[in-house]
Amino acid sequence: MGFSVELRKEANPIFNAIFEHPFVQGIANGELRKEQLIHYVKQDFEYLNSFIKIYGIAISKCKKREDMDMFNKQISFILNSETHPHNNFCQVAGVAYEELQGFPLSPSALYYIRHMLTIAYEGTLGEILAVLLPCPWTYWEIGKKLINEANPDRSHPFYQWITFYGNRTDSITTKFCSRIDEWAKEATVKEKEKMKEHFLISCQLEYMFWDMAYKLEKWPVQLEAVK
Ligand SMILES: Cc1ncc(C[n+]2csc(CCO)c2C)c(N)n1
């Protein structure tokens, strides 16, 4: 059994909880409130900005050109393509994408980003791959599942979102998994334990991100600017 298969098995309860989450179910049945879509896009725009920077740190740790190329392509993907699913949410919510950019992070989004940044700064390339993998993996599986279950046609409000993530054949998930499997063959037991821990925490944080958007999560105390 490859290491990525082992990771996926351990994370199975979290993947299932994500599939069942009301935000994900809301994408399937088209029933999400405008504020929930807006909160998601505001937070995810900042999340993706951080993801790009984390890829930059990952590149600084690469020894092989192929690894640099893999991360570099992902930076371009986020900059040029991940805007499409965001635009889908914005259209349904009836707001301009530009209006949802530059907002402060909610607790769960901040937690997720800081988790990835810590591993990016402190970890090996294997640990970095493990901490980043739940991001493409959970979305790819959500997309495939929603295509099968909701079987959306072009009239579905989230057709673009679902097909964007579900129809990826040459998936980054596959690339990351084979690179992680290769890395794990040379890694010590201790490093593999750390990789597993980072992976599982990121899976939990993927769940928390959906929950944050669904519940419009905010900080407990609202602050006003001091004059
Ligand atoms: C919280 C959150 N998790 C995952 C994604 C999806 N996603 C973000 S970057 C990327 C490509 C990775 O190279 C993918 C698939 C998202 N938008 N927001």
The ligand as an SDF file (V2000), in Angstrom:
LIG
                    3D

 18 19  0  0  0  0  0  0  0  0999 V2000
  -10.1130   26.0940    1.7140 C   0  0  0  0  0  0  0  0  0  0  0  0
   -9.8770   25.6270    0.3210 C   0  0  0  0  0  0  0  0  0  0  0  0
   -9.4050   24.3860    0.1320 N   0  0  0  0  0  0  0  0  0  0  0  0
   -9.1740   23.9460   -1.1120 C   0  0  0  0  0  0  0  0  0  0  0  0
   -9.4080   24.7530   -2.2070 C   0  0  0  0  0  0  0  0  0  0  0  0
   -9.1660   24.2590   -3.6070 C   0  0  0  0  0  0  0  0  0  0  0  0
   -7.8660   24.6000   -4.0960 N   0  0  0  0  0  0  0  0  0  0  0  0
   -7.2090   25.6620   -3.6510 C   0  0  0  0  0  0  0  0  0  0  0  0
   -5.6720   25.8260   -4.3540 S   0  0  0  0  0  0  0  0  0  0  0  0
   -5.8920   24.4480   -5.2500 C   0  0  0  0  0  0  0  0  0  0  0  0
   -4.8370   23.9910   -6.1860 C   0  0  0  0  0  0  0  0  0  0  0  0
   -3.7350   23.4770   -5.4440 C   0  0  0  0  0  0  0  0  0  0  0  0
   -2.6050   23.5210   -6.2210 O   0  0  0  0  0  0  0  0  0  0  0  0
   -7.1260   23.8880   -4.9930 C   0  0  0  0  0  0  0  0  0  0  0  0
   -7.6190   22.6820   -5.6320 C   0  0  0  0  0  0  0  0  0  0  0  0
   -9.9070   26.0510   -1.9720 C   0  0  0  0  0  0  0  0  0  0  0  0
  -10.1720   26.9170   -2.9930 N   0  0  0  0  0  0  0  0  0  0  0  0
  -10.1300   26.4610   -0.7140 N   0  0  0  0  0  0  0  0  0  0  0  0
  1  2  1  0
  2  3  1  0
  2 18  2  0
  3  4  2  0
  4  5  1  0
  5  6  1  0
  5 16  2  0
  6  7  1  0
  7  8  2  0
  7 14  1  0
  8  9  1  0
  9 10  1  0
 10 11  1  0
 10 14  2  0
 11 12  1  0
 12 13  1  0
 14 15  1  0
 16 17  1  0
 16 18  1  0
M  CHG  1   7   1
M  END
$$$$
